[in-house]
Amino acid sequence: MKRAGWLLALILTAGWAAEPGAQRSQRSYDSGQEVVPVYEGWERNADGSFNLVFGTMNRNWKQELHIPVGPDNHIEPGGPDRGQPTWFLPRRNRFLFRVRVAADFGAQEVVWTLTSPNGETKRAYATLKPDYFVDNSVIIANNGAGIIGQLHKNVAPTLSVDGAPTRHATVGDAVALSAVVRDPDGMPAPKARHRRPTGAGAPVAATGLRFSWFVYRGAGAVAFDPPQVKVWEDTREDSNSPWGPGWVTPDPPPGNNWKARATFSAPGTYVLRAQAHDGGLATTGDVTFVVTGAVSGGP
């Protein structure tokens, strides 16, 4: 089967639409930079509709940005809220969410506009142009697992999040999180991430089943115990990241039941996302927390 544009998707960051004249020198920043919306490509659904797939590039290495849905974070048409994140982790985050469009979408486009706290505005333009077609093989390759052997047969992990989809919490009090995760086919097999020469292309991630909680929407930082494996492409050593040299996929816990505790730093409504990843494909599940401001035991 011919997959139009899959090689282009491996080489380029598909749909990364900076405004004219916005090219910059390749310097690293811990904070103060903008987040760029990324159009990853489109998928065809069995009913004839399409998914427009988006990700992000936060140009900071440390600063996480909060941009609420509204004038500074909107998707049109049909928005401003089409399920996009409002909490932006550092660096590259691929295949974060999907916007479904009808089978007769044709030559239309969907535009995601982000204005960062530093005042920079960036847009991603989503169309059904053939070069932006993606399937599991493209996603596996872009996630760093490669495209050799039987990986085209890889299926995503299964994920079951315990508890209600909407819950309540209090600032400063830890809440329990639990999820059962399994990899039905064992592909890709666990393999550590080794150092790759500078300029050798997209980062290569470690493979094997892993699981993480992260903030998808929220008004403040959330502390996880234990610290979660990073879901963004942190290529530094000792970074608890599948993209970091020497990182080894941990053994699953008993019963494949991952447990953690989350503590919220500020009141508001949060979406915590659970991500089960085998190094090629991911499955996600969301839990909404309504967090009140009074710390337990306080005035």
N, C-alpha and C positions, 0 to 999 in steps of 0.2 A: 504493500500500500504506500502510495506516495504521500508524504507529509509535507505539504508546502510550507516553506519558511522555517522548519524546525532548526536547521543549521543556523539561520539568522538569529533565532532566539537564543542559541547557545553562545553566540559571539557578542550580541548586543544586549543591552538592557532594553527590552521591547517597550516602546511607547513612552520612554522617559522624555517628557516634552518640556524642557527648560524654555523659558522665554527667550526671545532673540537677544543675542549679545551677552548671554549669561555664562558663557564658558569661563572657567577659572583655572588657576594653577592647581596642580594636584598636591595640596597641602592638607595636613591632618589637623582637626580641631576637636577639642574636648567639648566645647559649648559655643553658643552664640550663632550657630548656623541654622539653615532652614531644613525643612523636610520636603522631599520631592515626591509627589504621587507618581506611580509607575503603572502603565498599562502592560500587563504581561501577555495578553492575547485572548482569543475566544475559543470556547468549547461548544460543540454541538450536543444538544440533549436528545434523548430518544423520542420525545414528542415533537421534535422539529424546532423547538425554541433554542436559544443560545445563552451561554454564560459569558459575560465579559469579566475577565479576571484581573484583579489589581493587586499591587504590592506597594512598598514604600522604600525610599532611601533617605534616612535621616543623616545629614552630613556630619553630625556630631558623633564622637566616640563615647561620650559619657552622658551628655544631657538628654533626658527624656522629655518630650514636649507634649503639652496638653492643648489641643485645639478643638473646642466644642463644635458640634454640628451647628451651622448657622452661616453668617456672612463669610467667615474665614474657613469654613470646611463644608462644602456643599457639592452635591452631584446633581446635574441637570441633563435631560429633563426627568421629571418624576420625583425630584428631591424636595428639600435639600438632603433628607436622610434616606440613603439607600443601603444602610448597614455598614458604612465605613467605620474605621477606628477613629477614636478621639484621643487615644494615648499612643504616642509614637516612640517605640524603642529605637536605640541607636542603629545606625548603618542600614544594611540591606535586609529587608524582610520580604520574602517572595510569596506570591500566591496567597495573600492574606484574606481576600473576600471576593465574592462573586455577585454580579448584578445580572439578573435574568432578564432577557428581552425576548419579544415575541418572534415567531418564525418569519414574520413579514418585516422584520427590522430593516432589511435592505441596506441602503447607503446612508442611513442615519448615523449619528454619533452620540455618545454619552461622554460628558466632560466632568472630570473631578478637579475642583479648584481648591487649593490649600494656600492660605496666607499664614506664614509662621510668625512667632512673636517678634522676630527681627525685621518684619515688614516685607519680606520677600514673598511674592506670589508665584506659584508654579501650577501648571495644569497638565493633566494626562487626558489624551483624546482616544476614546475607545471606538473602534470601527470593526467591521467584519472583513477587512481587506485580507486576501488569502495569506499574505506573509505573516499574519499574526495568529494563524491557526495553531493551537496547542492541544496535545493529548497527553496521556500518562508518560509516554516515552520522553517527550519534551520536558515535562515536569521533573521526571527522575534525573535527567541529564543536568538540568539547571540547578537541581538541589545538590549536585556534586557526586552522585552515585555512579555516573558513567552510563554507557548505552550498550555494553558488550554482553555476550552470552544470553542468558534467559531473562535478563532484567525487564524486558518488555512485557513479560508475563506477571511481573510483580503486582500484588494487590495491597491496598492500604491496610494498616492495622485496624483492629476493632477497638472501640472505645465505649465504655459505659460509665457515666458519671453518677455517683451516688447522690441522693438527696433531691430536693425540690429545685426547679429551674430558677425560682426567685426566692431570695432569703433576706433576712435582716441581720444587721451587725452593728456594733458600736465602735467608734474610734478608740483605738488602743487595745481592744480585746481581740485575742486570736480566735479565729473560727477554723473549724476542721474541714478539710477537703479530702475527698477519696474518689478514686477512679480505678476501674479494672481495665487493663490494656493487654491485648494479645496480638501477636503477629502470625496470622494463619498460615503463611507460606515460608516464613523464615528467610525471605529475601528482602534486601541484600544481606548476605551473611555479615556478622560483626567484623569490622576492620578498622583499625586505628587510623587517625589522620596523621600523615607525615608531612614534614615541611616541603613546600613546593617553591621552586625558584621564583624570585620576583619577576613579575611580568609574564607569568606562564598561563594567564587566563583566569577564568572564574575560579573562586575558591573551591577546593575539594573537601567535602565533609566526611567525617567518620560515619560508618554505616552500622546497622543493627538497631534493635528496638530501643527507643528512649521515650521519656515522657516528661512534660513540663506544664506548669501553670504560668500564665503571664497576664498582665493587664492589657485588655483590648479597648475598654472604655473606662474613663474615670476622671476624678477631679484631683487626685493626688497619688503619691507613691504608695505601693503596697509591699510590705516585707513578707517574704515567704520563708518558712522554716520546715525542712532544710532549704538552703538556697537552691533554686531551680537551674537545671541545665539550660543554657541560653538558647533561645530560638532565633536570635539574630546572628549575622555572620561576623562573629568576633574572631579574627584570625591571629590574635595574640596568644603567646604561650601562657599557661597557667590561668586561663580565662574561664574555665568550666564551660567550654564551648566545643561542639563537634567540629568546628572549623579551626580550632586551635591545635598547633602541632603537638602530637603525643597524646591527645585526648583519647581515652578508651571507653567504649560503651559499657556502662555498668550492668551487672547482672540484675534481672528483674527481682522485685521483692516477692516474698511468699504469697502464693495465690495470684500473682500478677496484679496485686492491689497496691497502687501507689498512694501514699498518704502524705499530707502536708498540712501546715497551718498558715493562715494568712492574717496579717494585721494591717488595718487601714489607717492612713495618716490624717485623713480629713473627711468630713461628712460629704455625702452626695450619693449619686447612683453610679455603680461600677458594673462593668462586665468583665469577669475573669474568664479567660479562655483556657481550656484544657487542650493540649496538643500531643497526640500520639504519633510518633514519627519513626520510620524504619531506615531513614537515610535517603530514601527515594520518594516516598509518598507519605502524606500526613492525613490524619483524621482529627477533627476538632469538635469540641462541645463547649457551650457557653453557660455560665451561671451568673445571674444578675443579683447584686447585693445592694440593698438600700441601707446606707450607713448613716446613723445619727451621730450628732456631735458630742454628746455627753459621754465622757470617759467613765466607765463603770467604777463606782466607789467615789466619784468626784462630787462636787457641789451640785 
